[in-house]
């Protein structure tokens, strides 16, 4: 999962994984969390998945 923190948030990867695990089915649980500054988007507003994978 790619997560953008708010400026004053003290969020950890374990907290994100625990929250998601409580909301979804076991096979959909998040296995890894990466914190980034911003989600890359194209001019039309679509998320650039290829930039996230690189």
Secondary structure per residue as TSV (DSSP state, phi and psi in degrees):
chain	resnum	aa	ss	phi	psi
A	1	X	-	360.0	140.4
A	2	X	E	-105.1	125.1
A	3	X	E	-125.2	135.4
A	4	X	E	-105.7	118.4
A	5	X	-	-80.5	148.9
A	6	X	-	-75.2	154.8
A	7	X	T	-53.4	-37.0
A	8	X	T	-103.1	10.8
A	9	X	-	-82.8	141.0
A	10	X	-	-112.8	72.7
A	11	X	-	-104.4	137.1
A	12	X	-	-112.3	163.2
A	13	X	H	-63.5	-38.1
A	14	X	H	-63.8	-37.7
A	15	X	H	-65.6	-40.8
A	16	X	H	-64.5	-47.5
A	17	X	H	-63.9	-38.8
A	18	X	H	-65.6	-41.8
A	19	X	H	-63.0	-47.6
A	20	X	H	-64.9	-40.9
A	21	X	H	-60.5	-33.0
A	22	X	H	-75.7	-14.1
A	23	X	H	-106.6	-18.3
A	24	X	S	-122.8	169.7
A	25	X	-	-68.1	154.7
A	26	X	G	-55.0	-35.9
A	27	X	G	-77.2	-6.9
A	28	X	G	-104.5	7.2
A	29	X	-	-62.4	149.0
A	30	X	-	-77.2	131.2
A	31	X	-	-100.6	-22.5
A	32	X	-	-147.3	145.8
A	33	X	-	-127.0	132.6
A	34	X	E	-127.2	127.5
A	35	X	E	-91.4	129.4
A	36	X	E	-128.2	164.6
A	37	X	S	-75.3	-40.0
A	38	X	-	-156.8	150.6
A	39	X	-	-78.9	124.0
A	40	X	-	-71.5	129.4
A	41	X	B	-130.1	152.0
A	42	X	-	-80.8	177.7
A	43	X	T	-62.8	-29.8
A	44	X	T	-85.6	-2.8
A	45	X	S	97.7	2.2
A	46	X	-	-79.9	147.2
A	47	X	B	-73.2	131.4
A	48	X	-	-87.8	89.3
A	49	X	H	-63.0	-34.2
A	50	X	H	-64.1	-30.8
A	51	X	H	-73.1	-29.8
A	52	X	H	-72.2	-35.0
A	53	X	H	-72.3	-30.8
A	54	X	-	-70.7	360.0
